[in-house]
Amino acid sequence: MLIQVTRWPPEHRAIVVADMSYATIELLQAVRRHLTVITRLRLDARLFDPPPARQPRQKGQPRVSGARRPTLAQRLNNPRTR
């Protein structure tokens, strides 16, 4: 249904605001080339930086995620947060 909506006005980029049930990795990966999806995050969601770039001749599997970021609850309680 979401991709069908993007076909109506093909010259415009579609932005969908959805609840938390649409925040599944499989769905977001399937539609990311067609539209932008904005969903809610839980306050205890685990957030990470993107993985670091691979170094030349680096052995082993590439990293999937980068450094851990503070949760939304920690950012909310931080006095430096505006």
Buried (B, 14 or more C-beta within 10 A) or exposed (E): EBEEEBEEEEEEEBEBEEEEEBBEEEBEEEBEEBBEBEBEEEEEEEEEEEEEEEEEEEEEEEEEEEEEBEBBEEEEEEEEEE
